[in-house]
Amino acid sequence: ERDLIIITAKPVEPSENEQRFNARARSAKLRVAEKLR
């Protein structure tokens, strides 16, 4: 059995506008999962 349900199929990446004003955002990748237990 799985303990997690993946909410986002692909990592969410920052917009080009966010990257322009926040250089450290370029490498950011947000992954979303829900813990079942």
C-alpha distance matrix in Angstrom:
0.0 3.7 6.6 9.2 10.8 13.6 16.8 19.3 19.1 21.8 23.1 25.8 29.1 32.3 35.1 38.2 40.1 37.8 38.1 41.9 42.3 39.6 39.6 36.6 34.4 34.7 31.9 29.6 26.3 24.2 20.4 18.7 15.1 14.0 12.2 10.2 10.8
3.7 0.0 3.8 5.5 7.4 10.1 13.5 15.9 15.9 18.5 19.5 22.2 25.5 28.6 31.5 34.6 36.5 34.1 34.5 38.2 38.6 35.8 35.9 32.9 30.7 31.1 28.3 25.9 22.6 20.4 16.7 15.0 11.5 10.7 9.2 8.0 9.4
6.6 3.8 0.0 3.8 7.1 10.0 12.9 15.7 16.5 18.7 19.1 21.4 24.6 27.5 30.5 33.8 35.3 32.7 33.2 37.0 36.9 34.1 34.4 31.3 29.2 30.0 27.2 24.6 21.5 19.0 15.5 13.5 9.8 8.4 5.9 5.3 6.3
9.2 5.5 3.8 0.0 3.8 6.3 9.2 11.9 13.0 15.2 15.6 17.8 21.1 23.9 26.9 30.2 31.7 29.2 29.8 33.5 33.6 30.9 31.3 28.4 26.0 26.8 24.3 21.5 18.3 15.6 12.0 9.9 6.1 5.4 4.7 5.6 8.2
10.8 7.4 7.1 3.8 0.0 3.8 6.2 9.3 10.4 13.2 14.2 16.1 19.7 22.6 25.2 28.6 30.1 28.0 28.8 32.5 32.7 30.4 31.0 28.3 25.6 26.2 24.1 21.2 17.7 15.0 11.3 8.8 5.4 5.1 6.7 7.2 10.7
13.6 10.1 10.0 6.3 3.8 0.0 3.8 5.8 6.8 9.4 10.5 12.5 16.1 19.2 21.7 25.0 26.8 24.7 25.4 29.1 29.6 27.3 27.8 25.3 22.4 22.8 20.8 18.0 14.4 11.9 8.2 6.3 4.3 6.5 9.0 10.6 13.9
16.8 13.5 12.9 9.2 6.2 3.8 0.0 3.8 6.5 9.1 9.9 10.9 14.7 17.4 19.5 23.0 24.5 22.6 23.8 27.3 27.7 25.8 26.6 24.5 21.3 22.0 20.5 17.4 14.0 11.0 8.0 5.4 5.1 6.9 10.4 12.2 15.7
19.3 15.9 15.7 11.9 9.3 5.8 3.8 0.0 3.8 5.5 6.6 7.7 11.4 14.4 16.4 19.8 21.6 20.0 20.8 24.3 25.1 23.3 23.9 22.1 18.7 18.9 17.7 14.9 11.3 8.9 6.5 5.6 7.3 10.2 13.6 15.6 19.0
19.1 15.9 16.5 13.0 10.4 6.8 6.5 3.8 0.0 3.8 6.9 9.0 12.3 15.8 17.6 20.5 22.9 21.6 21.9 25.4 26.7 24.9 25.0 23.3 20.1 19.6 18.1 16.0 12.3 10.9 8.5 8.7 9.7 12.7 15.7 17.4 20.8
21.8 18.5 18.7 15.2 13.2 9.4 9.1 5.5 3.8 0.0 3.8 6.4 9.1 12.7 14.7 17.3 19.9 18.7 18.6 22.1 23.6 21.8 21.6 20.0 16.9 16.0 14.6 12.8 9.2 8.8 7.4 9.2 11.2 14.7 17.6 19.9 23.0
23.1 19.5 19.1 15.6 14.2 10.5 9.9 6.6 6.9 3.8 0.0 3.8 6.2 9.9 12.5 15.3 17.7 15.8 15.7 19.4 20.5 18.4 18.3 16.5 13.4 12.9 11.3 9.2 5.5 5.3 5.0 7.9 10.8 14.5 17.3 20.1 22.9
25.8 22.2 21.4 17.8 16.1 12.5 10.9 7.7 9.0 6.4 3.8 0.0 3.8 6.9 9.3 12.5 14.4 12.7 13.2 16.7 17.7 16.0 16.5 15.0 11.5 11.6 11.1 8.4 5.6 4.9 6.5 8.6 12.2 15.5 18.7 21.6 24.5
29.1 25.5 24.6 21.1 19.7 16.1 14.7 11.4 12.3 9.1 6.2 3.8 0.0 3.8 6.6 9.2 11.5 9.7 9.6 13.2 14.5 12.8 13.0 12.0 8.4 8.0 8.3 6.3 5.1 6.5 9.3 11.9 15.6 19.0 21.9 25.0 27.7
32.3 28.6 27.5 23.9 22.6 19.2 17.4 14.4 15.8 12.7 9.9 6.9 3.8 0.0 3.8 6.6 8.0 5.9 6.5 9.9 10.9 9.6 10.5 10.2 6.5 7.0 8.7 6.9 7.6 8.7 12.1 14.3 18.1 21.2 24.2 27.4 30.0
35.1 31.5 30.5 26.9 25.2 21.7 19.5 16.4 17.6 14.7 12.5 9.3 6.6 3.8 0.0 3.8 5.3 5.2 6.3 8.7 10.3 10.4 11.6 12.4 9.0 9.0 11.6 10.5 11.1 12.2 15.3 17.2 21.0 24.0 27.2 30.2 33.0
38.2 34.6 33.8 30.2 28.6 25.0 23.0 19.8 20.5 17.3 15.3 12.5 9.2 6.6 3.8 0.0 3.8 5.4 5.0 6.1 8.9 9.7 10.3 12.2 9.6 8.7 12.0 12.1 13.4 15.2 18.4 20.7 24.4 27.5 30.6 33.8 36.5
40.1 36.5 35.3 31.7 30.1 26.8 24.5 21.6 22.9 19.9 17.7 14.4 11.5 8.0 5.3 3.8 0.0 3.8 5.4 5.1 6.6 8.5 10.4 12.6 10.2 10.6 14.1 13.7 15.4 16.6 20.0 21.9 25.7 28.5 31.6 34.8 37.4
37.8 34.1 32.7 29.2 28.0 24.7 22.6 20.0 21.6 18.7 15.8 12.7 9.7 5.9 5.2 5.4 3.8 0.0 3.8 5.4 5.4 5.8 8.2 9.5 7.0 8.4 11.6 10.7 12.8 13.9 17.5 19.4 23.2 26.0 28.9 32.2 34.6
38.1 34.5 33.2 29.8 28.8 25.4 23.8 20.8 21.9 18.6 15.7 13.2 9.6 6.5 6.3 5.0 5.4 3.8 0.0 3.8 5.5 5.0 5.4 7.4 5.5 5.5 9.2 9.6 12.1 14.2 17.8 20.4 24.1 27.2 29.9 33.3 35.6
41.9 38.2 37.0 33.5 32.5 29.1 27.3 24.3 25.4 22.1 19.4 16.7 13.2 9.9 8.7 6.1 5.1 5.4 3.8 0.0 3.8 5.8 6.4 9.7 8.8 8.8 12.5 13.3 15.9 17.9 21.6 24.0 27.8 30.8 33.5 36.9 39.2
42.3 38.6 36.9 33.6 32.7 29.6 27.7 25.1 26.7 23.6 20.5 17.7 14.5 10.9 10.3 8.9 6.6 5.4 5.5 3.8 0.0 3.8 6.4 9.2 8.7 10.2 13.6 13.7 16.7 18.1 21.9 24.0 27.8 30.5 33.1 36.6 38.7
39.6 35.8 34.1 30.9 30.4 27.3 25.8 23.3 24.9 21.8 18.4 16.0 12.8 9.6 10.4 9.7 8.5 5.8 5.0 5.8 3.8 0.0 3.8 5.5 5.6 7.8 10.6 10.7 14.0 15.6 19.4 21.7 25.3 28.1 30.4 34.0 35.9
39.6 35.9 34.4 31.3 31.0 27.8 26.6 23.9 25.0 21.6 18.3 16.5 13.0 10.5 11.6 10.3 10.4 8.2 5.4 6.4 6.4 3.8 0.0 3.8 5.4 6.0 8.7 10.1 13.6 16.0 19.7 22.5 26.0 29.1 31.2 34.9 36.7
36.6 32.9 31.3 28.4 28.3 25.3 24.5 22.1 23.3 20.0 16.5 15.0 12.0 10.2 12.4 12.2 12.6 9.5 7.4 9.7 9.2 5.5 3.8 0.0 3.8 5.4 6.6 7.5 11.3 13.6 17.1 20.0 23.3 26.3 28.2 31.9 33.5
34.4 30.7 29.2 26.0 25.6 22.4 21.3 18.7 20.1 16.9 13.4 11.5 8.4 6.5 9.0 9.6 10.2 7.0 5.5 8.8 8.7 5.6 5.4 3.8 0.0 3.8 5.6 5.1 8.5 10.6 14.3 17.1 20.6 23.7 26.0 29.6 31.5
34.7 31.1 30.0 26.8 26.2 22.8 22.0 18.9 19.6 16.0 12.9 11.6 8.0 7.0 9.0 8.7 10.6 8.4 5.5 8.8 10.2 7.8 6.0 5.4 3.8 0.0 3.8 5.6 8.5 11.6 15.0 18.2 21.6 25.0 27.3 30.8 33.0
31.9 28.3 27.2 24.3 24.1 20.8 20.5 17.7 18.1 14.6 11.3 11.1 8.3 8.7 11.6 12.0 14.1 11.6 9.2 12.5 13.6 10.6 8.7 6.6 5.6 3.8 0.0 3.8 6.6 10.0 12.9 16.4 19.6 23.1 25.0 28.6 30.5
29.6 25.9 24.6 21.5 21.2 18.0 17.4 14.9 16.0 12.8 9.2 8.4 6.3 6.9 10.5 12.1 13.7 10.7 9.6 13.3 13.7 10.7 10.1 7.5 5.1 5.6 3.8 0.0 3.8 6.6 9.9 13.1 16.4 19.7 21.8 25.4 27.4
26.3 22.6 21.5 18.3 17.7 14.4 14.0 11.3 12.3 9.2 5.5 5.6 5.1 7.6 11.1 13.4 15.4 12.8 12.1 15.9 16.7 14.0 13.6 11.3 8.5 8.5 6.6 3.8 0.0 3.8 6.5 10.0 13.3 16.8 19.1 22.5 24.7
24.2 20.4 19.0 15.6 15.0 11.9 11.0 8.9 10.9 8.8 5.3 4.9 6.5 8.7 12.2 15.2 16.6 13.9 14.2 17.9 18.1 15.6 16.0 13.6 10.6 11.6 10.0 6.6 3.8 0.0 3.8 6.6 10.1 13.4 15.9 19.4 21.7
20.4 16.7 15.5 12.0 11.3 8.2 8.0 6.5 8.5 7.4 5.0 6.5 9.3 12.1 15.3 18.4 20.0 17.5 17.8 21.6 21.9 19.4 19.7 17.1 14.3 15.0 12.9 9.9 6.5 3.8 0.0 3.8 6.8 10.4 12.9 16.1 18.7
18.7 15.0 13.5 9.9 8.8 6.3 5.4 5.6 8.7 9.2 7.9 8.6 11.9 14.3 17.2 20.7 21.9 19.4 20.4 24.0 24.0 21.7 22.5 20.0 17.1 18.2 16.4 13.1 10.0 6.6 3.8 0.0 3.8 7.0 10.1 13.1 15.9
15.1 11.5 9.8 6.1 5.4 4.3 5.1 7.3 9.7 11.2 10.8 12.2 15.6 18.1 21.0 24.4 25.7 23.2 24.1 27.8 27.8 25.3 26.0 23.3 20.6 21.6 19.6 16.4 13.3 10.1 6.8 3.8 0.0 3.8 6.6 9.5 12.3
14.0 10.7 8.4 5.4 5.1 6.5 6.9 10.2 12.7 14.7 14.5 15.5 19.0 21.2 24.0 27.5 28.5 26.0 27.2 30.8 30.5 28.1 29.1 26.3 23.7 25.0 23.1 19.7 16.8 13.4 10.4 7.0 3.8 0.0 3.8 6.3 9.3
12.2 9.2 5.9 4.7 6.7 9.0 10.4 13.6 15.7 17.6 17.3 18.7 21.9 24.2 27.2 30.6 31.6 28.9 29.9 33.5 33.1 30.4 31.2 28.2 26.0 27.3 25.0 21.8 19.1 15.9 12.9 10.1 6.6 3.8 0.0 3.8 5.8
10.2 8.0 5.3 5.6 7.2 10.6 12.2 15.6 17.4 19.9 20.1 21.6 25.0 27.4 30.2 33.8 34.8 32.2 33.3 36.9 36.6 34.0 34.9 31.9 29.6 30.8 28.6 25.4 22.5 19.4 16.1 13.1 9.5 6.3 3.8 0.0 3.8
10.8 9.4 6.3 8.2 10.7 13.9 15.7 19.0 20.8 23.0 22.9 24.5 27.7 30.0 33.0 36.5 37.4 34.6 35.6 39.2 38.7 35.9 36.7 33.5 31.5 33.0 30.5 27.4 24.7 21.7 18.7 15.9 12.3 9.3 5.8 3.8 0.0
